[in-house]
Amino acid sequence: MSRPVLEESRIHPAIRAKISGNHADIVQEVQAAVAANKIVVVGMAMNPFPRKARGLLDRQGVQYAYLEYGSYLSQWRRRTALKMWSGWPTLPMVFINGTLIGGAQDLQRLIDSGEFTALTAPKIGG
């Protein structure tokens, strides 16, 4: 899959550092959580869909890490950096084994199809 991203040669050198450092801390925090946990949910307060994703995972009896960034009224600029990094336009962002699988509805589809169980099953011999 390829998605359009502005080529670096089309970004003036004077602003490249500003772009690459834009809320890099939040991106690095999510990257670290994704590297350290089998399942990660990134959400925000006041949004019912991160709660739905967490409820789905709770009902599956699996452990997950949850990162919450602001609400509809705060931290939207920080969340925008995550959306730009991942390419996913909404919250929650659900990661399984380091792979972005989408949001709550996408998680529900994986559970319904049985693919969730296959993705989260312990690896034999490893």
C-alpha positions, 0 to 999 in steps of 0.5 A, a space after each residue: 500500500 502506498 499513501 501520498 506523503 509530501 516528498 522531502 524535496 518539496 519541503 523547504 530545508 528551513 522547516 524540515 526540522 520543525 516538521 520532523 520534530 512536531 510532537 515527536 514525543 507523543 509519536 515516540 511514546 506510542 512507538 515504545 508502547 507498541 514495541 513493548 506490548 502485544 496489544 495497544 489502544 490509543 484513545 482519548 477521553 469523551 470518545 465512546 469508540 476507545 471505550 468500545 475497543 477496550 470493552 471488546 478486549 476486556 471481553 476477550 480476556 486479553 491484556 493491553 496497554 491503553 494510552 489516552 491523549 486529551 479529549 475533544 477539548 484538549 490535545 488535538 494538536 498532539 493527536 494530529 501528530 499521531 494521525 499523520 504518523 500512522 495515516 489513521 484518521 480517527 481514534 482509537 488506534 488499535 495495534 496488535 503485534 506492532 501492526 495497526 489494525 484500525 479502530 473499534 469496528 475493525 477490531 470487532 470484525 477481527 473478533 467476529 471472523 476469528 482472526 483476532 484469536 489467531 493474531 493473539 495466540 501464543 507462538 509455539 516455540 517462541 
